[in-house]
Amino acid sequence: MTAAVGGTDAGVPAGGADRRSPMRPHRRRWGRTAGWLGWLWVLPALLMYAFFVLRPLLLTMQYSLYRWNGIGQAEWVGLTNYLTVFTDSDLLKIIGNAFVLIIFFSFVPVALGLLVASLVRRMSGGAFGTVVRTVLFLPQVIPLVAAGIAWSWLLSTDGLVNQALRAVGLGGITRAWLGEFDTALPSVGVIGTWVMLGLCTILLVTGMSKIDPALYEAARIDGAGPVREFFAVTLPSLRQEIGVCLTVTIIAALASFDIVYISTSGGPGIQTTVPGLEIYRLAFSQRQVGLASALAVVLMVLVLACVLPIQRLTREDKA
C-alpha cells in the first residue's frame, strides 16, 4: 500500500512534469511570436522615422564633409567646413545670438510661468481658471507666422507700443524696436517670451495640481509663509515639469526660425540672425550646402549638449 502510494506520489511529479513540459516551449514560442508581432505593428512608424529623420540626418553629416553647391560635383574637404564654423566671426556671433535667445525663450518664461502658475493656483476657481488658462495658452494656438507679423506691427515706428509710450509722455524712448542694433535681438526675445509663457504656465499649473495638499498644510502648520511655502514645497515638487519646460524652450530657442524670419529677416545686419536662418541662407541662397550642413550638425550637438544634462538632472530622483 505504501509502495503503491509512494509510487503514485513519485509518479505525479514525473507525469506532471511530462504534461507541463510541452507547454513551456509553447509559451516561449508564443512569447517570440508576440515580440515579432509587436515589431510588425511599429514597423511602419519606424520606416517613416528612418526615411524622414535618420536618413536626412546621415546625409547632412555626409554633406558637411564636402564643398558642394547642391548641383555640380562635390569636393571632399574633410573637417574644413567645421573649422569655418568655429573660426568665422559672423557664424560665431550667429550661434551666440541663439544662446542669448535662450534667456528670453527659456529662463524668463519658466520664471514668469512659476509666478503666474502660483497665482492661478491660488486664485483660480471655476470659469475664471478656465479663462485664464485659455488666454495664456493662446500664443501656442496662433501660428508663429501670424504672431511674427502681429508683433512686427506692434513694434514698428508707428506701432501700438510706440503710440502707448507717446500717450504716457515717454515719446523720447520710442524707436523702431526691431530695426535698431541695440534693441532688435531683445525685441525678438520678447516675442519668444510671449509665445513660450503660456506653454510653461500650463505645464506648471498641471504639475501644481498633482502636489499633495497635505504638504502645504504641513508647511503652514510649521509657520511657513507663501514665499517659504513656494521654495520648500512647490519648487521641489515641480522638478520634472520644470525640466520639461526647459527642454522644450531651449530647443525652441536654438532652433528658432519662423519668428526671426518674419519679424526681422535676421537684420539689422546679422544682429538677429540665428543658426536656423543662416542654415537656410547658406544652403538655398549662397549655395554652400556643405557649410550649411556643418552648421546644422553643430546646432544639433549644441541642442543635445544643453538638453541632455537637463534630462539627467530631472531623472536623478527616480534613480
C-alpha positions as CSV (number, residue, x, y, z in Angstrom):
1,M,0.0,0.0,0.0
2,T,2.8,2.3,1.0
3,A,4.7,1.4,-2.1
4,A,1.7,2.0,-4.2
5,V,1.1,5.3,-2.7
6,G,4.8,6.1,-2.9
7,G,4.8,5.0,-6.5
8,T,1.8,7.2,-7.2
9,D,3.4,10.2,-5.5
10,A,6.6,9.6,-7.2
11,G,4.8,9.3,-10.5
12,V,2.8,12.5,-10.2
13,P,5.7,14.9,-10.4
14,A,7.1,13.0,-13.3
15,G,3.8,12.8,-15.1
16,G,3.1,16.4,-14.2
17,A,6.4,17.4,-15.5
18,D,5.8,15.5,-18.7
19,R,2.4,17.2,-19.0
20,R,3.8,20.7,-18.3
21,S,7.0,20.4,-20.3
22,P,5.2,20.7,-23.7
23,M,3.6,24.0,-22.5
24,R,6.9,25.7,-21.7
25,P,8.3,25.6,-25.3
26,H,4.8,26.6,-26.5
27,R,4.9,29.7,-24.2
28,R,8.4,30.5,-25.3
29,R,7.3,30.3,-29.0
30,W,4.2,32.5,-28.2
31,G,6.5,35.0,-26.5
32,R,8.8,35.1,-29.5
33,T,5.7,35.4,-31.8
34,A,4.3,38.2,-29.7
35,G,7.6,40.0,-29.8
36,W,7.7,39.8,-33.6
37,L,4.1,40.9,-33.9
38,G,4.9,43.9,-31.7
39,W,7.8,44.9,-34.1
40,L,5.4,44.4,-37.1
41,W,3.0,46.9,-35.5
42,V,5.7,49.6,-35.1
43,L,7.4,48.8,-38.3
44,P,5.5,51.4,-40.4
45,A,6.4,54.1,-37.9
46,L,10.0,53.0,-37.8
47,L,10.2,53.1,-41.5
48,M,8.8,56.6,-41.7
49,Y,11.1,57.8,-38.9
50,A,14.1,56.2,-40.7
51,F,13.2,57.8,-44.0
52,F,12.3,61.2,-42.9
53,V,14.6,61.7,-39.8
54,L,17.6,59.3,-39.8
55,R,18.3,59.3,-43.5
56,P,18.3,63.2,-43.7
57,L,20.5,63.3,-40.6
58,L,23.0,60.9,-42.1
59,L,23.0,62.8,-45.4
60,T,23.6,66.1,-43.6
61,M,26.6,64.6,-41.8
62,Q,27.9,63.3,-45.2
63,Y,27.3,66.7,-47.0
64,S,29.1,68.5,-44.2
65,L,32.4,66.9,-45.3
66,Y,32.1,68.2,-48.8
67,R,32.2,71.6,-50.6
68,W,29.1,71.4,-52.8
69,N,26.7,73.9,-54.4
70,G,23.9,71.4,-54.5
71,I,24.0,70.8,-58.2
72,G,27.6,70.2,-59.5
73,Q,30.3,67.8,-58.4
74,A,31.0,67.7,-54.7
75,E,34.6,68.2,-53.5
76,W,35.9,66.4,-50.4
77,V,37.1,68.9,-47.8
78,G,37.0,66.8,-44.6
79,L,36.6,68.9,-41.5
80,T,37.2,72.3,-43.2
81,N,33.5,73.3,-43.0
82,Y,33.5,72.7,-39.2
83,L,36.7,74.7,-38.9
84,T,35.0,77.5,-40.7
85,V,32.0,77.3,-38.4
86,F,34.3,77.7,-35.3
87,T,36.6,80.4,-36.7
88,D,34.3,82.6,-38.7
89,S,33.4,85.6,-36.5
90,D,30.0,86.1,-38.2
91,L,29.0,82.4,-37.6
92,L,30.2,82.6,-34.0
93,K,28.0,85.7,-33.4
94,I,25.1,83.9,-35.0
95,I,25.5,81.0,-32.7
96,G,25.8,83.5,-29.8
97,N,22.5,85.1,-30.8
98,A,20.8,81.7,-30.3
99,F,22.2,81.5,-26.8
100,V,21.0,85.0,-26.0
101,L,17.5,84.0,-27.1
102,I,17.7,81.1,-24.6
103,I,17.4,83.7,-21.8
104,F,14.1,85.1,-23.4
105,F,12.7,81.8,-24.7
106,S,13.5,79.6,-21.7
107,F,14.6,81.2,-18.5
108,V,12.3,84.2,-18.5
109,P,9.1,82.2,-19.4
110,V,9.9,79.5,-16.8
111,A,10.5,82.1,-14.1
112,L,7.3,84.0,-15.0
113,G,5.4,80.8,-15.5
114,L,6.2,79.7,-11.9
115,L,4.9,83.1,-10.6
116,V,1.8,83.1,-12.8
117,A,1.1,79.4,-12.1
118,S,1.3,80.0,-8.4
119,L,-1.2,82.9,-8.7
120,V,-3.5,80.9,-10.9
121,R,-3.4,78.0,-8.4
122,R,-4.3,80.3,-5.5
123,M,-6.9,82.4,-7.3
124,S,-8.4,80.3,-10.0
125,G,-11.8,78.8,-9.4
126,G,-14.4,77.6,-11.9
127,A,-14.8,79.7,-15.0
128,F,-12.1,82.1,-14.0
129,G,-9.4,79.5,-14.0
130,T,-10.6,78.2,-17.4
131,V,-10.5,81.7,-18.9
132,V,-7.0,82.4,-17.5
133,R,-5.6,79.1,-18.9
134,T,-7.2,79.7,-22.3
135,V,-5.8,83.2,-22.6
136,L,-2.3,82.1,-21.5
137,F,-2.3,79.2,-24.0
138,L,-3.5,81.3,-27.0
139,P,0.1,82.0,-28.2
140,Q,0.6,78.3,-28.7
141,V,-2.6,78.1,-30.9
142,I,-1.8,81.1,-33.0
143,P,0.5,80.3,-36.0
144,L,4.0,81.7,-35.3
145,V,4.0,83.4,-38.7
146,A,0.9,85.3,-37.8
147,A,2.4,86.1,-34.4
148,G,5.5,87.4,-36.0
149,I,3.5,89.7,-38.4
150,A,1.4,91.0,-35.5
151,W,4.4,91.8,-33.3
152,S,6.1,93.5,-36.3
153,W,3.2,95.9,-36.5
154,L,3.1,96.4,-32.7
155,L,6.9,97.2,-32.5
156,S,7.1,99.3,-35.7
157,T,7.8,103.0,-35.6
158,D,4.1,103.9,-35.6
159,G,3.1,100.7,-33.9
160,L,0.9,100.4,-30.8
161,V,3.8,100.1,-28.4
162,N,5.3,103.5,-29.5
163,Q,1.8,105.1,-29.6
164,A,1.3,103.9,-26.0
165,L,4.7,105.3,-24.9
166,R,3.9,108.7,-26.5
167,A,0.4,108.7,-24.8
168,V,2.1,108.5,-21.4
169,G,4.7,111.1,-22.1
170,L,7.6,108.7,-22.9
171,G,7.9,109.7,-26.6
172,G,11.6,110.2,-26.1
173,I,12.3,106.5,-25.9
174,T,10.2,105.4,-28.9
175,R,12.1,103.8,-31.7
176,A,12.0,101.1,-34.4
177,W,12.4,98.3,-31.9
178,L,13.0,95.6,-34.4
179,G,15.2,97.8,-36.7
180,E,17.9,99.1,-34.4
181,F,21.1,97.2,-33.5
182,D,20.7,97.6,-29.7
183,T,17.0,96.6,-29.4
184,A,16.4,94.2,-32.3
185,L,17.5,91.0,-30.6
186,P,15.9,91.7,-27.2
187,S,12.7,92.6,-29.1
188,V,12.7,89.2,-30.8
189,G,13.3,87.7,-27.4
190,V,10.2,89.4,-26.0
191,I,8.2,87.8,-28.8
192,G,9.6,84.4,-27.8
193,T,8.8,85.1,-24.2
194,W,5.2,85.8,-25.1
195,V,5.0,82.6,-27.1
196,M,6.5,80.3,-24.5
197,L,5.0,81.8,-21.4
198,G,1.6,80.2,-21.9
199,L,3.0,76.7,-22.5
200,C,5.3,76.9,-19.4
201,T,2.4,78.2,-17.3
202,I,0.0,75.4,-18.3
203,L,2.6,72.7,-17.7
204,L,3.5,74.2,-14.3
205,V,-0.2,74.6,-13.3
206,T,-0.8,71.0,-14.2
207,G,2.2,70.0,-12.1
208,M,1.0,72.0,-9.2
209,S,-2.4,70.3,-9.3
210,K,-0.7,67.0,-8.6
211,I,1.0,68.2,-5.4
212,D,-0.4,66.7,-2.2
213,P,-2.4,69.4,-0.4
214,A,-1.2,67.8,2.9
215,L,2.3,69.1,2.1
216,Y,1.0,72.7,2.1
217,E,-0.9,72.2,5.3
218,A,2.2,70.8,7.0
219,A,4.2,73.8,5.8
220,R,1.6,76.2,7.2
221,I,1.5,74.4,10.5
222,D,5.3,74.9,10.7
223,G,4.7,78.6,10.1
224,A,5.8,78.9,6.5
225,G,4.6,81.9,4.6
226,P,3.7,82.0,0.9
227,V,7.4,82.6,-0.2
228,R,8.8,79.8,2.0
229,E,5.9,77.5,1.0
230,F,6.8,78.1,-2.6
231,F,10.5,77.3,-2.2
232,A,10.0,74.4,0.3
233,V,7.1,72.6,-1.3
234,T,6.1,73.9,-4.8
235,L,9.5,74.3,-6.4
236,P,10.9,70.8,-5.4
237,S,7.7,69.1,-6.4
238,L,7.9,70.7,-9.9
239,R,11.3,69.4,-10.7
240,Q,10.2,67.2,-13.7
241,E,7.8,69.8,-15.0
242,I,10.5,72.5,-14.9
243,G,12.8,70.1,-16.8
244,V,10.2,69.6,-19.5
245,C,9.7,73.4,-19.8
246,L,13.5,74.0,-20.1
247,T,13.9,71.2,-22.6
248,V,11.1,72.4,-24.9
249,T,12.0,76.1,-24.7
250,I,15.8,75.6,-25.1
251,I,15.2,73.6,-28.2
252,A,12.8,76.3,-29.5
253,A,15.4,79.0,-28.8
254,L,18.3,77.2,-30.5
255,A,16.1,76.0,-33.5
256,S,14.2,79.3,-33.9
257,F,13.5,80.3,-37.4
258,D,9.9,81.4,-38.2
259,I,9.6,84.3,-35.7
260,V,13.0,85.7,-36.7
261,Y,12.4,85.3,-40.4
262,I,9.0,87.1,-40.3
263,S,9.9,89.8,-37.9
264,T,13.4,90.9,-38.8
265,S,14.7,88.5,-41.5
266,G,17.9,88.4,-39.4
267,G,18.6,92.1,-39.5
268,P,19.7,94.7,-39.0
269,G,22.9,93.2,-40.3
270,I,23.2,89.8,-38.6
271,Q,22.1,91.2,-35.3
272,T,19.1,88.8,-35.0
273,T,20.3,86.1,-37.4
274,V,20.1,82.7,-35.7
275,P,21.6,79.3,-36.9
276,G,18.3,78.1,-38.4
277,L,18.0,81.2,-40.6
278,E,21.7,81.1,-41.5
279,I,21.5,77.4,-42.5
280,Y,18.6,78.3,-44.8
281,R,20.5,81.2,-46.4
282,L,23.8,79.2,-46.8
283,A,22.0,76.3,-48.4
284,F,19.5,78.0,-50.7
285,S,20.7,81.5,-51.3
286,Q,24.5,81.1,-51.2
287,R,24.6,77.5,-52.4
288,Q,27.1,76.4,-49.7
289,V,25.4,73.2,-48.9
290,G,28.5,71.7,-47.2
291,L,28.9,74.7,-44.8
292,A,25.2,74.8,-44.1
293,S,25.2,71.1,-43.3
294,A,28.2,71.5,-40.9
295,L,26.4,74.4,-39.1
296,A,23.3,72.1,-38.8
297,V,25.4,69.3,-37.3
298,V,27.0,71.8,-34.8
299,L,23.5,73.1,-33.9
300,M,22.3,69.5,-33.3
301,V,25.3,68.9,-31.0
302,L,24.6,72.2,-29.1
303,V,21.0,71.2,-28.6
304,L,22.0,67.8,-27.2
305,A,24.7,69.4,-25.0
306,C,22.1,71.7,-23.5
307,V,19.2,69.3,-23.2
308,L,20.8,66.0,-22.1
309,P,22.1,67.4,-18.7
310,I,18.6,68.8,-18.0
311,Q,17.1,65.4,-18.7
312,R,19.7,63.7,-16.5
313,L,19.1,66.1,-13.6
314,T,15.3,65.7,-13.8
315,R,15.6,61.9,-13.7
316,E,18.1,61.8,-10.9
317,D,15.4,61.5,-8.2
318,K,13.9,58.4,-9.9
319,A,17.2,56.6,-9.7
